Amino acid sequence: MSLSNLLRLYGNTRSTLRGRAVHGKLILSGSRPDVYTNNHLLSMYLKLGLFADARLVFDRMPERNLVSWTTLISWYSQKGLAEDGLSCFRLMVDDGFRPNHYAYVGAISCCAGIGDVRRGKEIHGRIYRVEEELNSFVSNCLVNLYGKCGMLKSARLVFNAILEPNSVSLTSLLSCYCQSGEYLEGLKVFLQSHKAAVKVNEFSAASVLGVCAALENLAVGMQLHSLLVRCGIRMDQFVVTGLISLYTKCGALDLAHRAFWEVNDPQLSAWTTLIGGCVQQGKEREAIDLFCKLHSAGLKPNERTFSAVLGAFADAKRIEGGKQLHAMIMKLGYCSFTMVANAVVNFYLKSGLLKESLKRFEEMDAHDIVSLNSMISGHVNSGHYEEAIELLHRMFFEGFVPNLYTYSSVLSICGDLPAIEWGRQTHCCIIKPGFHSNVVVGSALIDMYAKCGRLSDARRVFDNLLSKNLVSWNTMLVGYAQHGFGREALEIYDIMQKDGVKPNDITFVGVLSACGHVGLLEEGLLYFDSMTKIYGIPPRMDHLACVVGLFARKGQTKGAYDFIKRFPMEPDKVVWRCLMSGCKTNKDLGLGKYAAEKILSIDPDDTSAHIMLSNIYAEAKMWNEAAQIRRIMKEKALKKDPGCSWTELQNNRYSFVSGQNMDFQGYSIHEILDGLTAQLFDEGYMCDAMFSLDNGEYLYQEASA
């Protein structure tokens, strides 16, 4: 066997000792190997993973040819040593060698690996000037380079210039569109390629299934599934996982289960995707059952499986099961995975165990943007805004760059406080990286401006959103309704219907509330009927409360009570409180008293019900009954929580609590209020009843002129 064949054999069979022995004999023989033998030595050492020896051979070669350079550049590219590969490519060109297609592929792959689009463009320019035509491998690499660098137009131009695109170039372009979130364009590319008879393989199939899943386009996804079956595409783990992901995201869990069980031996990735899909669709019990079956089948869950199934336990009824799963995770050592640790933190947050989640957060080996976002969001949802702001400061201090979800949480804080100036500054920060066009952040901006009362700003953001989802529509609609702009809210609903957007239960809360603000009782009842009969949305207590409010605003308290009696579910406190409030306004003493009794039968210690009933008696000048209510409150030690309001001035937030005496810029708040009250009475202000607090009791006096 020749020396070259021996070196090739030992490289392919990973025979390190024999390969070194041959090289040693070659050195001892005193002969100087030619460039071809040296190339085989270089290739052998690279295959053996002995880079230091390979580089020594290369550096000592008295003569190098194009194969020598290409072998080294390709190896650098495969091992992810991009800078070394590009440096080697430049030296090769400087030595006067004209790169071949393999060298170009290696160099372009290096540029793609580190996102160096500038040097990638330089290499592309050289190819354009020097080469007569592009090799398909080089074209595929250029598509991959531009796609990974976010230059989708350039990637598409290169793809369109390929005379006979193949499945590799198609997969590269599809992957680029998926990674950039341009799912619709990716789907268009696939359909055009299919018309051009580009063969589909399992890799391009997995990519386009991911596109359909992201778009939640079940119809196209099912057609693609049929195409894959007809073309005889091998149902490997990527295709099966893609099918399950498609069906779960589109809410077709029965089809996802069918695709899963049709596989003879489902891989762990398929199990994990189905479990995660069940959790996302609110089928927690099914997700837990699947996890138990996975465990019984002898498969070992990985970090993604644990992260997926933990979401199924974020419920008050399953907290103990979640804690047991957490113990299992700790026992198997998976808490060291940041992904799993984040899922544990999220589980405790969603279960309402804020202290426990904070403890697990502090125990993490390393935090990432996901864990910090979860903690910030958890504190915001629990109303702990100061702690959320401290976590934001910690995020910036540790060098993390805020993402879409971070800004959504910040905007939520600004809206709930409310703090319009902080919200505006956050809006400016969002515009710089271009996040304002994202539908999630756009919806959060609409919500923030609406809660701060800046409805014109909210509408401007809404109108400028390139794509709107149901959350965007609902946020704008409910924002108008909450501020009493009923006509505008109903206008949004009409536009929704014209655009074919299907409403949900939250949409109708806003619509019914809007009808209440403008006194559209008949229209409100029609909307309520359409909710149940046309859209099949079961009414909740929120909807009942809105309809009761509709009747009450029109002075029809008896009609409101009749509607409550026809409702199939037992009303809660909120519904009875709406009726009671309407009775107070319309001076319906008997029904108001009945509503108060209903509230107190549900919650005997409801302070607001006692106070409202006392006010009803005071309106009717039934002072003995009002005094009796006060005595009951005193015996039960019931006390209304003090009212609190706040305002923002010069980037500072000032809070005011009822009964609190504080100074503001040198003036006593009570002195200012007393002065304003005196001015009101000087202008002839009259009220029906005055309420003051003396020794813990409410005293009622008729106002005098």
Summary of the structure (lengths in Angstrom):
residues: 705
radius of gyration: 34.9
end to end distance: 121.0
largest distance: 123.4
contacts: 2172
relative contact order: 0.02
helix: 71%
strand: 4%
